[in-house]
Amino acid sequence: MLTAVHPKLPMRNKEVTRNYYIGRLGFKEYGNADYNGYLMIEKEGVQIHFFEFKELDPKENYGQVYIRTDDIEGLYQVLLANNIAIHPNGALQTKPWGQKEFSLLDPDNNLLTFGQSL
């Protein structure tokens, strides 16, 4: 019965979040309405929603999402080529649990981890 999951992450500034995900990571805005304090983005069937939290302290934000891919190497290279900062501890590597992964932090310190099964 379940068909999808769309995580909701905090954002301090909608324009900053929009510019990062759409302008830098290649997502598109989802839907045809621009809701005050809310943003929905989508890329290749993956949606992420954001809610405005102006008082968010990025140092205390533990928002995380894990996104699976079928081309981890290609995605990693595209992001590097576009000067997207990779998490200091999140370079592409093979993990003991059978995944190849890398991570990055968005402007609000939400952790995005991308992974592919080996």
Secondary structure, 3 states (H helix, E strand, C coil): CCCCCCCEEEECCHHHHHHHHHHHCCCEECCCCCCCCEEEEEECCEEEEEEECCCCCHHHCCCEEEEECCCHHHHHHHHHHCCCCCCCCCCCEECCCCEEEEEEECCCCCEEEEEEEC
